Amino acid sequence: MSRSGDGLAHRAGGGSGALRRIAPPARRFLARRRGVLVRLALWSLAEAGQAFLVGYGVAHSVDQGFLAGDTRKGLLWLAVALVAVLCGAPVIRGVFAELAGLTEPLRDGLVRRAVDRAMDRSPDAPGGADRAAVSRLTNQVEIARDSFAGLVLTLRSFLFTAAGALLGLLALHPALVVVVLPPLICGLALFLATLRPMAAAQRRALAADEALGDHAARARAALRDLTACGTGPGTARRAADLVADAAAASRVLAGWTAVRTAALGTAGHLPVLALLVAVPWLRGRGVTAGALLGAFTYLVQSLLPALHTLMTALGAAGSRLLVVLDRIAGPAPSAAAADRTRPRPAHPAVPPAAAAGAAPAPSGHGRRARSRPPAGGGPAAAVELRSVTLSYGVRAEPVLDSLDLRVAQGEHLAVVGPSGIGKSTLTRLVAGTLAPSGGEVRVAGHRVTGRAAPELAALRTLVPQEAYVFSGTVGDNLAYLRPDADRTDLDAAVRALGLRSLVDRLGGLDGAVRPGELSPGERQSVALARAYLSPAPLLLLDEATCHLDPASEARAEEALARRPGTLLVVAHRLSSAVRADRVLVLDGVAAVCGRHEEVLARSALYRDLTGHWNGGADREA
C-alpha cells in the first residue's frame, strides 16, 4: 500500500468518533426546528393510522363479511382499507412540504462551513490551496442534502408504519406478533452491526476520491512543467497508486454491502416464511383466517417495504451522511495529515536543469521548410538535426521537411520566420517533447526520441511563451531548476536580468509569489532568471520574451548569451536575430542559416523583414 493509502486508512477509521463529533451539532440543529419536527410527526401519525386500517380492514372483511356470508359488510371493510390507501397521497404531500424546512437550512449551513474552511486555508500554506473544497461545495454538499432528506423520510416512515402495523397485529391476535417479530429483530440487528464498518469504508472511499481529485487538479495545473521536465511518469505512478487505493476502498465497501444484503434478506423474507410455517400452530390458538390474511397484508404492504426502505437508506444514505457531515462540519484535518494524503506538487521534485516551463502546442501546419546543410561548427555539436521531417498527420504537408542543422557548443542561434511556419515545432523537437516523423535529432550527442529521458532533462532548459510561476517564495521560483543555489547565486541572477525592482516589490527573495498577481511580462522575467541559474548547457527560448519591452528583452538575451553554454532563441523581434551569432530563417520553402549579413544576401524573406524593421518599429519576426 502506498503512503497515500496509509493516510487514507488512517482517515477512514473512527466512525464512532465521527458520530460523537456530529451528534452535538446535529442535536442543536434539530432543537432549533422543533416546529418542523412536530408537524412532521403529526403527518406521520396519519400514516400510522393508514397502515393500521389497511390490514385491519382486510381481516374484518373476511371474518365478519365474506366468511360470515355478509357480502355488504365485507365490501364495507374493504372500502375502509381503500380509503386508508387513498389518504396516503395528501399525507405524503404534507410530509414533503415540511421536509424542506429541514433539508434547505442544512444545505445552506454546510455550504457556509465549506466556504469558511476553504477561505481559512491559505494558498501559500504547505500543499497550496484546498482543492478538495470544490468537491465539498458541489458533490459532497449535495450528497449530504439528498442523504439527509432520504433518511428523514425513511426513518419517519418506518417508525410510524411499523407502529401502526404492530398495533394492528396485536389487535388481530397477540400470537401473530410472537411469530413475526423475532426474524424482524434478527435481520435488523445484523444490519445494525454493519453500520460502523460500512461508515468507515464509505469514509475511506470519499477520502480516496478527494485525494485522487486533488492530485489530478495539481497535475493538470503543472502539465506543461511535467511534460518539459520528464517527470510525467512519476506523477502517473502516483496517480496509479491513488486509483489503486480508490479501487481497494470500493472493494471493501462492496463486501460490506453484500453482508448488508444478507441482513435485508433475513428481515425481508423470514417473517413471511415463519408466518406460513406457523399457520397450523396459530390456527390451534384461535387465529382466524381473516386475521392470518390481515397479518400477511401488514407484512407485505406495510412492515416489510418500510423495513426494506429503512435498511437501504441507512446502509447507503446514512453512512454517506455521517461521513460527509464529518468531513464538512467536523474539525479540519491537521497539516501533517493533510500533507500525507495530498499529492506532492510537481515543482520541488523536478530534476535540476530540466525546464523553466513547458513546450506550447504545435505552431502551424502544412507549410514546408527545406534546408541546405550549414557550414561551420565543430565536431562537438550542442544541437544536431539530420534530415528531420515532421508532419501532424499522415497526409498533411510536413512542417519541417528534411531539415539539417548543426549548432556548435557555446553558439547563439536565432530562429525567425512567419507565424505558424514551424519555429516552435523546432524547439519542441530539440527539447524532446515531440518526436520527428523522420530523421534524427541529437542534443550533445544524445539522440532525442520524443520520450522523457533523465539524461536529456539535465542537458536542456526550455522556456516557453507562457511562463510557469508557482505559489511560493521568490527564491523558490528562481532556484526551481537549481535547488542548491545560494543567495549569492540568486542575487547574481536578479542583477543580470535587471529584476531588482520586481524582487524588492515582492518583498525580496523571501517574499511571496502569487502568480495571479504578476503580469505576463513579470512571469516571463522570473522564468528567464530561473533559466539563467539552470546548469543545463542548452537554453531554448520559444518566444519567451514576447511580453517584455525591447530594452528588457535585449538585457535578458545578452545576459543569457554571456552564460556558459548554447542559446537557441525563437525570435519575437528581429533585434534578437541581430544579436545572435547566426540566424536560421524558415520561410516554408527553404531554410537559410548563416550570419546576419549572409542571410540578408540569401533570403528574400529576411530582407523584407529587416527592411520593415529598419523602416520603422522593431517588428515581430
C-alpha positions as CSV (number, residue, x, y, z in Angstrom):
1,M,0.0,0.0,0.0
2,S,1.3,3.5,-0.8
3,R,1.9,6.2,1.6
4,S,-1.3,7.8,0.4
5,G,-3.1,4.6,1.1
6,D,-1.8,4.6,4.7
7,G,-3.0,8.1,5.2
8,L,-6.4,7.3,3.8
9,A,-6.8,4.3,6.0
10,H,-6.0,6.5,9.0
11,R,-8.6,9.0,8.0
12,A,-11.1,6.3,7.2
13,G,-11.2,4.9,10.7
14,G,-13.0,6.2,13.7
15,G,-16.6,6.0,12.6
16,S,-17.8,6.2,16.2
17,G,-15.6,9.2,16.7
18,A,-17.3,10.9,13.8
19,L,-20.6,10.1,15.3
20,R,-19.6,11.7,18.6
21,R,-18.4,14.8,16.8
22,I,-21.5,15.1,14.7
23,A,-24.1,14.3,17.4
24,P,-23.9,17.7,19.4
25,P,-24.3,20.0,16.4
26,A,-27.0,17.6,15.0
27,R,-29.0,17.9,18.2
28,R,-28.6,21.7,18.2
29,F,-29.8,21.8,14.5
30,L,-32.9,19.7,15.3
31,A,-33.6,21.6,18.5
32,R,-33.9,24.9,16.6
33,R,-36.5,23.3,14.3
34,R,-39.0,21.7,16.8
35,G,-41.9,23.2,15.0
36,V,-41.0,21.4,11.7
37,L,-40.5,18.2,13.6
38,V,-43.9,18.4,15.4
39,R,-45.7,19.0,12.1
40,L,-43.8,16.1,10.5
41,A,-44.9,13.9,13.5
42,L,-48.5,14.8,13.0
43,W,-48.4,13.9,9.3
44,S,-46.7,10.7,10.3
45,L,-49.4,9.8,12.8
46,A,-51.8,9.9,9.9
47,E,-49.5,7.5,8.1
48,A,-49.5,5.1,11.1
49,G,-53.3,5.2,11.1
50,Q,-53.4,4.4,7.4
51,A,-51.1,1.3,8.0
52,F,-53.3,0.1,10.8
53,L,-56.6,0.4,8.9
54,V,-55.3,-1.4,5.7
55,G,-54.6,-4.7,7.4
56,Y,-57.4,-4.4,9.9
57,G,-59.9,-3.7,7.2
58,V,-58.8,-6.8,5.1
59,A,-59.0,-9.1,8.2
60,H,-62.5,-8.0,9.2
61,S,-63.8,-8.0,5.6
62,V,-63.0,-11.8,5.6
63,D,-64.1,-12.7,9.1
64,Q,-67.1,-10.5,9.5
65,G,-68.1,-10.2,5.9
66,F,-67.3,-12.8,3.3
67,L,-66.8,-15.9,5.5
68,A,-69.9,-14.9,7.6
69,G,-72.0,-14.6,4.4
70,D,-72.4,-10.8,4.7
71,T,-71.0,-9.5,1.4
72,R,-72.2,-6.0,2.1
73,K,-70.2,-5.8,5.3
74,G,-67.2,-7.4,3.7
75,L,-67.2,-4.7,0.9
76,L,-67.7,-2.0,3.6
77,W,-64.5,-3.1,5.4
78,L,-62.6,-3.3,2.1
79,A,-63.9,0.3,1.4
80,V,-62.4,1.4,4.7
81,A,-59.0,-0.1,3.6
82,L,-59.3,1.6,0.2
83,V,-60.0,5.0,1.8
84,A,-56.9,4.5,4.0
85,V,-54.8,3.8,0.9
86,L,-56.1,6.8,-0.9
87,C,-55.4,9.1,2.1
88,G,-51.7,8.3,1.6
89,A,-51.4,10.9,-1.2
90,P,-52.2,14.0,0.9
91,V,-50.1,12.6,3.8
92,I,-47.1,12.3,1.5
93,R,-47.7,15.8,0.2
94,G,-47.7,17.2,3.7
95,V,-44.6,15.3,4.6
96,F,-42.6,16.7,1.7
97,A,-43.8,20.2,2.3
98,E,-42.4,20.1,5.8
99,L,-39.2,18.3,4.8
100,A,-37.9,21.4,3.0
101,G,-37.8,23.1,6.4
102,L,-35.0,20.7,7.4
103,T,-33.0,20.0,4.2
104,E,-32.6,23.5,2.9
105,P,-31.2,25.0,6.1
106,L,-28.8,22.0,6.3
107,R,-27.5,22.6,2.8
108,D,-27.0,26.4,3.5
109,G,-25.1,25.7,6.7
110,L,-22.9,23.1,5.0
111,V,-22.1,25.5,2.1
112,R,-21.1,28.2,4.6
113,R,-19.0,25.8,6.6
114,A,-17.2,24.5,3.4
115,V,-16.5,28.1,2.2
116,D,-15.2,29.2,5.6
117,R,-12.8,26.3,5.7
118,A,-11.6,26.9,2.2
119,M,-11.1,30.6,2.9
120,D,-9.2,29.8,6.1
121,R,-6.8,27.6,4.1
122,S,-4.1,30.0,2.7
123,P,-3.0,29.3,-0.8
124,D,0.6,29.8,0.4
125,A,0.3,27.1,3.1
126,P,2.1,23.8,2.5
127,G,0.5,22.0,-0.3
128,G,-1.2,25.1,-1.7
129,A,-4.9,25.9,-1.8
130,D,-7.5,23.4,-0.6
131,R,-8.6,22.0,-3.9
132,A,-10.8,19.4,-2.1
133,A,-13.1,22.3,-1.3
134,V,-14.5,22.1,-4.8
135,S,-15.6,18.5,-4.1
136,R,-17.1,19.6,-0.7
137,L,-19.0,22.5,-2.2
138,T,-20.5,20.6,-5.1
139,N,-20.6,16.8,-4.8
140,Q,-20.4,16.3,-1.0
141,V,-22.9,19.0,0.0
142,E,-25.5,17.6,-2.4
143,I,-24.8,14.1,-1.1
144,A,-25.4,15.4,2.4
145,R,-28.7,17.1,1.4
146,D,-30.1,14.2,-0.5
147,S,-29.0,11.6,2.1
148,F,-30.5,13.6,4.9
149,A,-33.8,14.0,3.1
150,G,-33.9,10.3,2.3
151,L,-33.0,9.4,5.8
152,V,-35.7,11.6,7.4
153,L,-38.3,10.2,5.1
154,T,-37.5,6.6,5.5
155,L,-36.8,6.7,9.3
156,R,-40.1,8.5,9.9
157,S,-42.0,6.2,7.6
158,F,-40.6,3.1,9.2
159,L,-41.2,4.2,12.8
160,F,-44.8,5.2,12.3
161,T,-45.7,2.5,9.7
162,A,-44.1,-0.2,12.0
163,A,-46.1,1.2,15.0
164,G,-49.3,1.0,13.0
165,A,-48.7,-2.5,11.7
166,L,-47.6,-3.9,15.0
167,L,-50.6,-2.4,16.7
168,G,-52.7,-4.0,14.0
169,L,-51.1,-7.4,14.6
170,L,-51.7,-7.1,18.3
171,A,-55.4,-6.1,17.7
172,L,-55.9,-9.1,15.5
173,H,-54.1,-11.6,17.8
174,P,-51.0,-11.4,20.1
175,A,-49.7,-14.7,18.8
176,L,-49.1,-13.1,15.4
177,V,-46.5,-10.7,16.9
178,V,-44.7,-13.7,18.6
179,V,-44.2,-15.3,15.1
180,V,-43.4,-12.2,13.1
181,L,-41.2,-10.1,15.5
182,P,-38.1,-12.5,16.1
183,P,-36.9,-12.7,12.4
184,L,-37.5,-9.0,12.0
185,I,-35.3,-8.3,15.0
186,C,-32.6,-10.7,13.9
187,G,-32.4,-9.1,10.4
188,L,-32.4,-5.6,11.8
189,A,-29.7,-6.5,14.4
190,L,-27.4,-8.0,11.7
191,F,-28.0,-4.9,9.6
192,L,-27.1,-2.5,12.5
193,A,-23.9,-4.5,13.1
194,T,-22.7,-3.4,9.6
195,L,-23.3,0.3,10.2
196,R,-19.9,1.2,11.8
197,P,-17.6,-0.8,9.4
198,M,-19.8,0.4,6.5
199,A,-19.3,4.0,7.6
200,A,-15.5,3.5,7.8
201,A,-15.5,2.0,4.3
202,Q,-17.6,4.9,3.0
203,R,-15.3,7.4,4.7
204,R,-12.2,5.8,3.1
205,A,-13.9,5.8,-0.3
206,L,-14.6,9.5,0.0
207,A,-11.1,10.3,1.2
208,A,-9.7,8.3,-1.8
209,D,-11.9,10.3,-4.1
210,E,-10.7,13.6,-2.7
211,A,-7.1,12.6,-2.8
212,L,-7.4,11.5,-6.4
213,G,-9.2,14.7,-7.4
214,D,-6.7,16.8,-5.6
215,H,-3.8,15.0,-7.4
216,A,-5.5,15.4,-10.8
217,A,-6.0,19.1,-10.2
218,R,-2.4,19.7,-9.3
219,A,-1.1,17.6,-12.2
220,R,-3.3,19.5,-14.6
221,A,-2.1,22.8,-13.3
222,A,1.6,21.7,-13.8
223,L,1.0,19.8,-17.0
224,R,3.4,22.0,-19.1
225,D,6.1,21.6,-16.5
226,L,5.6,17.8,-16.2
227,T,5.9,17.4,-19.9
228,A,9.1,19.5,-20.3
229,C,10.8,18.1,-17.2
230,G,10.2,14.5,-18.0
231,T,8.5,13.9,-14.5
232,G,5.3,12.8,-16.0
233,P,5.9,9.1,-15.4
234,G,6.4,9.7,-11.7
235,T,3.2,11.7,-11.5
236,A,1.4,8.9,-13.4
237,R,2.7,6.3,-10.9
238,R,1.4,8.3,-8.0
239,A,-1.9,8.7,-9.8
240,A,-2.0,4.9,-10.3
241,D,-1.4,4.4,-6.6
242,L,-4.3,6.7,-5.8
243,V,-6.5,4.9,-8.3
244,A,-5.5,1.6,-6.6
245,D,-6.4,3.0,-3.2
246,A,-9.8,4.1,-4.5
247,A,-10.4,0.6,-6.1
248,A,-9.4,-1.1,-2.8
249,A,-11.8,1.1,-0.9
250,S,-14.6,0.3,-3.3
251,R,-14.0,-3.4,-2.9
252,V,-14.2,-3.2,0.9
253,L,-17.4,-1.2,0.5
254,A,-18.8,-3.8,-1.8
255,G,-18.0,-6.6,0.7
256,W,-19.9,-4.9,3.5
257,T,-22.7,-4.2,1.0
258,A,-23.0,-7.9,0.5
259,V,-23.3,-8.5,4.2
260,R,-26.0,-5.8,4.4
261,T,-27.9,-7.5,1.5
262,A,-27.9,-10.8,3.6
263,A,-29.4,-8.8,6.5
264,L,-32.0,-7.4,4.2
265,G,-33.0,-10.8,3.0
266,T,-33.2,-12.1,6.6
267,A,-35.5,-9.3,7.7
268,G,-37.5,-9.2,4.4
269,H,-38.3,-12.8,3.8
270,L,-38.0,-14.8,7.0
271,P,-41.1,-13.2,8.7
272,V,-43.3,-14.3,5.7
273,L,-41.8,-17.8,5.8
274,A,-42.2,-18.0,9.6
275,L,-45.9,-17.0,9.3
276,L,-46.6,-19.6,6.7
277,V,-44.8,-22.3,8.7
278,A,-46.7,-21.3,11.9
279,V,-50.2,-21.3,10.3
280,P,-51.2,-24.7,12.0
281,W,-49.9,-23.5,15.3
282,L,-51.7,-20.2,15.0
283,R,-55.0,-21.8,13.9
284,G,-54.8,-24.0,17.0
285,R,-54.6,-20.9,19.2
286,G,-57.7,-19.4,17.7
287,V,-56.3,-17.2,15.0
288,T,-58.9,-16.8,12.3
289,A,-58.4,-16.9,8.5
290,G,-59.2,-13.2,8.3
291,A,-56.5,-12.4,11.0
292,L,-54.0,-14.5,9.0
293,L,-54.8,-12.7,5.8
294,G,-54.6,-9.3,7.6
295,A,-51.2,-10.3,9.1
296,F,-49.9,-11.1,5.6
297,T,-51.3,-7.7,4.4
298,Y,-49.4,-5.9,7.2
299,L,-46.2,-7.7,6.3
300,V,-46.3,-7.4,2.5
301,Q,-48.0,-4.0,2.2
302,S,-46.6,-2.1,5.2
303,L,-44.0,-3.5,7.5
304,L,-41.5,-5.2,5.1
305,P,-41.5,-2.5,2.5
306,A,-40.9,0.1,5.2
307,L,-38.1,-2.1,6.7
308,H,-36.5,-2.6,3.3
309,T,-36.5,1.1,2.6
310,L,-35.1,1.9,6.0
311,M,-32.2,-0.6,5.7
312,T,-31.4,0.6,2.2
313,A,-31.4,4.2,3.3
314,L,-29.4,3.6,6.5
315,G,-27.0,1.5,4.6
316,A,-26.3,3.9,1.8
317,A,-27.6,7.4,2.7
318,G,-26.9,7.0,6.5
319,S,-23.3,6.1,6.2
320,R,-22.7,8.6,3.5
321,L,-24.4,11.3,5.5
322,L,-22.3,10.6,8.6
323,V,-19.0,10.7,6.6
324,V,-19.8,13.8,4.6
325,L,-21.0,15.7,7.6
326,D,-17.9,14.9,9.5
327,R,-15.7,16.0,6.5
328,I,-17.5,19.3,6.1
329,A,-18.7,20.2,9.5
330,G,-16.1,18.4,11.6
331,P,-12.7,19.6,12.6
332,A,-10.3,20.4,9.8
333,P,-7.5,17.8,9.3
334,S,-4.1,18.7,10.7
335,A,-1.5,20.0,8.3
336,A,0.5,16.8,8.7
337,A,-2.5,14.6,8.0
338,A,-3.4,16.7,5.0
339,D,0.1,16.5,3.7
340,R,0.1,12.7,3.9
341,T,-2.8,12.4,1.6
342,R,-2.2,15.4,-0.7
343,P,-0.3,14.6,-3.9
344,R,3.1,16.3,-3.9
345,P,3.4,19.4,-6.2
346,A,5.5,18.9,-9.2
347,H,7.9,21.8,-8.8
348,P,10.0,20.8,-5.8
349,A,10.6,17.3,-7.2
350,V,11.8,18.1,-10.8
351,P,15.4,17.2,-11.5
352,P,17.9,20.0,-11.9
353,A,18.2,21.7,-15.2
354,A,15.0,20.2,-16.5
355,A,13.0,23.1,-17.9
356,A,11.9,26.6,-17.0
357,G,8.5,26.0,-18.4
358,A,6.9,23.7,-21.0
359,A,6.5,23.4,-24.7
360,P,3.5,25.1,-26.1
361,A,1.2,23.5,-28.6
362,P,2.4,22.9,-32.1
363,S,2.5,26.1,-34.1
364,G,1.4,25.9,-37.7
365,H,0.9,23.0,-40.0
366,G,1.0,22.2,-43.7
367,R,4.0,24.6,-44.5
368,R,7.2,23.1,-46.0
369,A,10.7,24.0,-44.9
370,R,13.8,22.5,-46.7
371,S,17.3,23.5,-45.8
372,R,20.9,23.2,-47.1
373,P,23.4,21.9,-44.6
374,P,25.0,25.0,-43.0
375,A,28.8,25.4,-43.0
376,G,30.9,25.8,-39.9
377,G,30.6,24.3,-36.5
378,G,33.0,21.9,-34.8
379,P,32.5,18.2,-34.4
380,A,31.1,18.5,-30.8
381,A,27.6,19.9,-31.7
382,A,25.2,21.2,-29.0
383,V,22.3,20.5,-31.3
384,E,22.2,18.5,-34.5
385,L,19.3,17.7,-36.8
386,R,19.9,15.2,-39.6
387,S,17.2,15.2,-42.4
388,V,14.5,15.9,-39.8
389,T,10.9,15.8,-41.1
390,L,7.7,16.4,-39.1
391,S,4.1,16.2,-40.1
392,Y,1.0,16.4,-38.0
393,G,-0.9,13.8,-40.0
394,V,-0.3,11.0,-42.5
395,R,-1.5,13.1,-45.5
396,A,-0.5,16.5,-44.1
397,E,2.2,18.6,-45.6
398,P,5.3,18.4,-43.4
399,V,6.0,21.4,-41.2
400,L,9.7,20.7,-41.4
401,D,11.0,18.7,-44.4
402,S,14.5,17.1,-44.4
403,L,15.9,19.9,-42.2
404,D,19.6,19.7,-41.5
405,L,21.0,21.9,-38.7
406,R,24.1,22.0,-36.6
407,V,24.5,24.3,-33.6
408,A,28.0,24.4,-32.1
409,Q,28.7,24.4,-28.4
410,G,28.5,28.0,-27.0
411,E,26.8,29.3,-30.1
412,H,23.8,31.8,-30.0
413,L,21.3,30.9,-32.8
414,A,18.1,32.9,-33.5
415,V,15.2,31.4,-35.4
416,V,12.9,33.7,-37.4
417,G,10.0,33.2,-39.8
418,P,6.3,33.9,-40.2
419,S,3.9,32.7,-37.6
420,G,3.0,29.0,-38.0
421,I,6.0,28.1,-40.0
422,G,7.4,25.6,-37.6
423,K,9.7,27.6,-35.2
424,S,8.0,26.3,-32.0
425,T,7.9,22.8,-33.6
426,L,11.7,23.0,-33.9
427,T,12.2,23.9,-30.2
428,R,9.8,21.1,-29.2
429,L,11.9,18.6,-31.3
430,V,15.1,19.7,-29.7
431,A,13.5,19.7,-26.2
432,G,12.3,16.2,-26.7
433,T,8.6,16.8,-26.2
434,L,7.9,16.0,-29.8
435,A,9.2,13.1,-31.9
436,P,10.2,13.6,-35.5
437,S,8.3,11.8,-38.3
438,G,11.7,11.1,-39.9
439,G,15.4,11.8,-39.4
440,E,17.4,12.2,-36.2
441,V,17.7,14.8,-33.5
442,R,20.7,14.9,-31.2
443,V,21.5,17.1,-28.2
444,A,25.1,17.0,-27.0
445,G,25.5,13.7,-28.8
446,H,22.4,12.1,-27.2
447,R,19.6,11.0,-29.5
448,V,16.3,12.7,-28.8
449,T,13.2,10.4,-29.4
450,G,10.3,12.5,-28.0
451,R,10.2,10.3,-24.9
452,A,11.1,11.6,-21.4
453,A,14.7,10.8,-20.6
454,P,16.6,11.8,-17.4
455,E,19.8,12.5,-19.3
456,L,18.0,14.9,-21.7
457,A,16.4,16.7,-18.8
458,A,19.9,17.6,-17.5
459,L,21.1,18.9,-20.9
460,R,18.5,21.4,-21.8
461,T,16.1,24.0,-20.4
462,L,13.1,25.1,-22.3
463,V,11.4,28.5,-21.6
464,P,8.0,28.7,-23.4
465,Q,5.9,31.8,-24.2
466,E,3.6,31.0,-21.3
467,A,5.9,31.2,-18.3
468,Y,5.3,28.8,-15.4
469,V,5.4,30.5,-12.0
470,F,4.1,28.8,-8.8
471,S,3.0,29.9,-5.4
472,G,5.9,30.1,-3.1
473,T,8.8,32.5,-2.4
474,V,10.7,34.4,-5.0
475,G,13.8,32.4,-4.1
476,D,11.9,29.1,-4.6
477,N,10.8,30.2,-8.0
478,L,14.3,31.3,-9.1
479,A,16.0,28.2,-7.7
480,Y,13.4,25.9,-9.3
481,L,16.0,24.2,-11.6
482,R,18.9,24.6,-9.3
483,P,17.9,23.7,-5.7
484,D,21.5,24.1,-4.4
485,A,21.7,27.8,-5.5
486,D,22.6,30.1,-2.6
487,R,21.6,33.7,-2.0
488,T,24.7,35.0,-3.8
489,D,23.7,33.0,-6.9
490,L,20.1,34.2,-6.7
491,D,21.2,37.9,-6.3
492,A,23.5,37.5,-9.3
493,A,20.6,36.3,-11.5
494,V,18.4,39.1,-10.3
495,R,21.2,41.6,-11.1
496,A,21.9,40.1,-14.5
497,L,18.3,40.1,-15.6
498,G,17.5,43.6,-14.1
499,L,14.8,42.2,-11.8
500,R,15.8,44.2,-8.6
501,S,12.7,46.4,-8.6
502,L,10.4,43.5,-9.2
503,V,12.0,41.4,-6.4
504,D,12.0,44.3,-4.0
505,R,8.3,44.9,-4.7
506,L,7.5,41.3,-3.9
507,G,9.4,41.5,-0.6
508,G,12.9,40.3,-1.5
509,L,14.0,36.7,-2.1
510,D,11.8,35.5,0.8
511,G,8.7,37.4,-0.5
512,A,5.6,35.5,-1.6
513,V,4.9,35.0,-5.2
514,R,1.2,34.8,-6.2
515,P,1.1,34.0,-9.9
516,G,-2.3,35.7,-10.5
517,E,-0.9,39.0,-9.3
518,L,2.0,39.1,-11.7
519,S,1.8,40.4,-15.2
520,P,2.7,38.2,-18.2
521,G,6.0,40.1,-18.6
522,E,6.8,39.7,-14.9
523,R,6.2,36.0,-15.1
524,Q,8.5,35.8,-18.1
525,S,11.2,37.7,-16.3
526,V,11.0,35.2,-13.4
527,A,11.2,32.2,-15.8
528,L,14.2,33.8,-17.6
529,A,16.1,34.3,-14.3
530,R,15.3,30.7,-13.5
531,A,16.8,29.6,-16.8
532,Y,19.9,31.8,-16.2
533,L,20.5,29.8,-13.0
534,S,20.0,26.4,-14.6
535,P,23.1,24.3,-15.0
536,A,21.8,22.9,-18.3
537,P,24.3,23.7,-21.2
538,L,21.5,24.4,-23.7
539,L,18.8,27.0,-23.3
540,L,15.7,27.1,-25.6
541,L,13.7,30.3,-25.6
542,D,10.4,29.9,-27.5
543,E,9.2,33.5,-27.8
544,A,10.0,33.6,-24.1
545,T,10.4,37.5,-24.2
546,C,7.3,38.4,-26.1
547,H,5.7,40.2,-23.2
548,L,8.9,42.2,-22.4
549,D,9.7,45.7,-23.8
550,P,12.6,45.8,-26.3
551,A,15.1,47.1,-23.7
552,S,14.2,44.3,-21.2
553,E,14.3,41.7,-23.9
554,A,17.8,42.9,-25.0
555,R,19.1,42.8,-21.4
556,A,17.7,39.3,-20.8
557,E,19.1,37.8,-24.1
558,E,22.5,39.4,-23.6
559,A,22.7,38.0,-20.0
560,L,21.7,34.5,-21.2
561,A,24.2,34.7,-24.1
562,R,27.0,35.5,-21.6
563,R,26.1,32.5,-19.6
564,P,28.3,29.4,-20.4
565,G,26.5,27.2,-22.9
566,T,24.4,27.3,-26.0
567,L,21.4,29.6,-26.6
568,L,18.7,28.9,-29.2
569,V,16.1,31.7,-29.4
570,V,12.8,31.7,-31.4
571,A,12.9,35.5,-32.1
572,H,9.9,37.6,-31.3
573,R,11.6,40.7,-32.7
574,L,14.3,41.0,-35.4
575,S,16.6,42.7,-32.9
576,S,17.0,39.2,-31.4
577,A,18.3,38.0,-34.7
578,V,20.9,40.8,-35.0
579,R,22.2,40.0,-31.5
580,A,22.7,36.3,-32.4
581,D,25.9,34.6,-33.8
582,R,23.8,33.0,-36.6
583,V,20.2,33.3,-37.9
584,L,18.0,30.4,-39.1
585,V,15.2,31.6,-41.4
586,L,12.2,29.3,-42.0
587,D,10.0,30.6,-44.9
588,G,8.1,27.5,-45.9
589,V,10.2,26.8,-49.0
590,A,13.8,26.8,-47.9
591,A,15.6,27.1,-44.6
592,V,18.6,29.5,-44.7
593,C,21.1,29.7,-41.9
594,G,24.2,31.9,-41.5
595,R,25.4,35.2,-40.0
596,H,23.1,38.2,-40.2
597,E,24.9,39.7,-43.3
598,E,25.0,36.3,-45.1
599,V,21.3,35.6,-44.5
600,L,20.4,39.2,-45.8
601,A,22.1,38.3,-49.1
602,R,20.5,34.8,-49.4
603,S,16.9,35.2,-48.0
604,A,14.3,37.5,-49.6
605,L,12.0,37.0,-46.6
606,Y,14.8,38.1,-44.2
607,R,15.5,41.2,-46.3
608,D,11.8,42.1,-46.3
609,L,11.6,41.6,-42.5
610,T,14.8,43.6,-42.0
611,G,13.6,46.4,-44.4
612,H,10.3,46.8,-42.5
613,W,12.3,46.8,-39.2
614,N,14.8,49.4,-40.4
615,G,12.0,51.5,-41.9
616,G,10.1,51.8,-38.7
617,A,9.3,50.0,-35.5
618,D,11.1,46.8,-34.3
619,R,8.7,44.3,-35.9
620,E,7.9,40.8,-34.7
621,A,9.7,38.0,-36.5
